[in-house]
């Protein structure tokens, strides 16, 4: 077993002990599923040629988690994410939270598609920029005026 496979085995074993259903393929990619209450968390990570781990969440909405240098960093990120999701799932707006994140992900993909495929007029791009700033401002306002979970 090479170093990458040993590191993958360490991550996968720890996540399995935490309750995950883990599927590994070819010593370079793993699929990790956690279920609690009505929520499913689904992650994928792969190990690149530099022995780094690229982790992304697939469910309940797609989100890149980042690039990690050590197996324990991947485990710690997922542990923290699970704790936050378990806590947030008690919110009465959790379903809307997931829907908003999915909608934003879809919108970002559409922006890329439109921008890369069409000659977007500057005025329209400025409207998109303004809407994105409005969302950011609203999130800052919510953060400043809401109580923590």
C-alpha positions as a printed NumPy array, in Angstrom:
array([[  0.   ,   0.   ,   0.   ],
       [  1.519,   3.336,  -1.015],
       [  1.423,   6.538,   1.102],
       [ -1.607,   7.922,  -0.679],
       [ -3.581,   4.729,  -0.14 ],
       [ -2.597,   4.58 ,   3.528],
       [ -3.742,   8.169,   4.01 ],
       [ -6.997,   7.464,   2.223],
       [ -7.535,   4.37 ,   4.379],
       [ -6.956,   6.472,   7.523],
       [ -9.533,   9.073,   6.456],
       [-12.062,   6.484,   5.315],
       [-11.727,   4.384,   8.466],
       [-12.149,   7.399,  10.762],
       [-15.194,   8.627,   8.829],
       [-16.702,   5.13 ,   8.907],
       [-16.213,   5.082,  12.689],
       [-18.072,   8.409,  12.786],
       [-21.044,   6.764,  11.05 ],
       [-20.327,   7.419,   7.379],
       [-20.966,   5.076,   4.519],
       [-17.69 ,   5.316,   2.58 ],
       [-16.966,   4.064,  -0.925],
       [-13.398,   4.34 ,  -2.249],
       [-12.311,   3.896,  -5.833],
       [ -8.84 ,   3.121,  -7.129],
       [ -7.053,   4.619,  -4.13 ],
       [ -7.62 ,   8.191,  -5.303],
       [-11.274,   9.105,  -4.712],
       [-13.751,   8.498,  -1.908],
       [-17.472,   9.097,  -1.595],
       [-18.698,   9.788,   1.936],
       [-22.348,   9.739,   3.039],
       [-23.745,  10.721,   6.407],
       [-27.427,  10.616,   7.321],
       [-29.024,  12.154,  10.382],
       [-32.678,  12.909,  10.868],
       [-33.966,  14.268,   7.519],
       [-30.534,  15.396,   6.305],
       [-28.032,  13.669,   4.059],
       [-24.492,  14.985,   3.767],
       [-22.57 ,  13.65 ,   0.812],
       [-18.898,  14.504,   0.268],
       [-16.34 ,  13.536,  -2.333],
       [-12.606,  13.885,  -1.967],
       [ -9.776,  12.952,  -4.239],
       [ -6.046,  12.775,  -3.754],
       [ -3.978,  14.584,  -6.383],
       [ -0.445,  13.878,  -7.611],
       [  0.965,  16.227,  -4.937],
       [ -0.635,  14.091,  -2.194],
       [ -3.206,  16.809,  -1.439],
       [ -6.877,  16.23 ,  -0.745],
       [ -9.567,  18.145,  -2.624],
       [-12.836,  17.942,  -0.679],
       [-16.246,  19.02 ,  -1.861],
       [-19.752,  18.65 ,  -0.549],
       [-22.314,  17.342,  -3.025],
       [-25.422,  17.203,  -0.821],
       [-27.512,  18.855,   0.414],
       [-26.07 ,  21.375,  -2.075],
       [-22.773,  21.512,  -3.972],
       [-19.934,  23.439,  -2.335],
       [-16.164,  23.178,  -2.602],
       [-14.596,  22.746,   0.823],
       [-11.032,  23.245,  -0.336],
       [ -7.636,  21.684,  -0.719],
       [ -6.052,  20.05 ,   2.339],
       [ -2.492,  18.87 ,   2.901],
       [ -3.098,  16.403,   5.732],
       [ -5.632,  13.59 ,   6.235],
       [ -6.544,  14.942,   9.682],
       [ -7.524,  18.286,   8.125],
       [-10.101,  16.54 ,   5.928],
       [-11.491,  14.661,   8.928],
       [-11.61 ,  17.806,  11.078],
       [-13.391,  19.784,   8.361],
       [-16.065,  17.105,   7.98 ],
       [-16.476,  16.763,  11.777],
       [-17.02 ,  20.497,  12.075],
       [-19.404,  20.547,   9.111],
       [-21.499,  17.724,  10.592],
       [-21.718,  19.533,  13.926],
       [-22.862,  22.725,  12.195],
       [-25.403,  20.913,  10.007],
       [-26.853,  19.02 ,  12.982],
       [-27.235,  22.296,  14.833],
       [-28.632,  24.19 ,  11.825],
       [-31.08 ,  21.406,  10.952],
       [-33.003,  22.373,  14.098],
       [-33.774,  25.774,  12.59 ],
       [-37.285,  26.365,  11.322],
       [-35.806,  27.714,   8.048],
       [-33.36 ,  24.876,   7.36 ],
       [-35.224,  23.733,   4.231],
       [-35.164,  27.255,   2.85 ],
       [-31.446,  27.497,   3.67 ],
       [-30.746,  24.418,   1.565],
       [-32.963,  25.694,  -1.272],
       [-31.292,  29.122,  -1.273],
       [-27.831,  27.547,  -1.421],
       [-28.875,  25.274,  -4.291],
       [-30.424,  28.231,  -6.128],
       [-27.253,  30.302,  -5.674],
       [-25.134,  27.424,  -6.945],
       [-27.408,  27.084,  -9.987],
       [-27.281,  30.852, -10.566],
       [-23.472,  30.861, -10.447],
       [-23.391,  28.072, -13.033],
       [-25.831,  30.011, -15.239],
       [-23.755,  33.178, -14.944],
       [-20.703,  31.276, -16.125],
       [-22.627,  29.639, -18.958],
       [-24.131,  32.92 , -20.162],
       [-20.89 ,  34.864, -19.83 ],
       [-18.813,  32.188, -21.565],
       [-21.363,  31.584, -24.333],
       [-22.763,  35.037, -25.101],
       [-21.562,  38.575, -25.566],
       [-23.117,  39.971, -22.383],
       [-23.851,  43.702, -22.524],
       [-22.031,  45.689, -19.855],
       [-25.326,  47.078, -18.482],
       [-26.634,  43.55 , -17.884],
       [-23.398,  42.471, -16.21 ],
       [-23.591,  45.518, -13.952],
       [-27.162,  44.515, -12.993],
       [-25.891,  41.062, -12.019],
       [-23.098,  42.631, -10.006],
       [-25.605,  44.884,  -8.23 ],
       [-27.868,  41.911,  -7.363],
       [-24.893,  39.97 ,  -6.01 ],
       [-23.931,  42.946,  -3.846],
       [-27.538,  43.171,  -2.579],
       [-27.404,  39.528,  -1.51 ],
       [-24.075,  40.081,   0.234],
       [-25.417,  43.181,   2.009],
       [-28.548,  41.3  ,   3.114],
       [-26.432,  38.474,   4.516],
       [-24.304,  40.972,   6.449],
       [-27.466,  42.577,   7.852],
       [-28.87 ,  39.197,   8.895],
       [-25.594,  38.287,  10.568],
       [-25.505,  41.589,  12.455],
       [-29.123,  41.442,  13.641],
       [-29.766,  37.713,  14.274],
       [-28.971,  35.649,  17.333],
       [-26.555,  32.718,  17.013],
       [-27.838,  29.126,  16.997]])
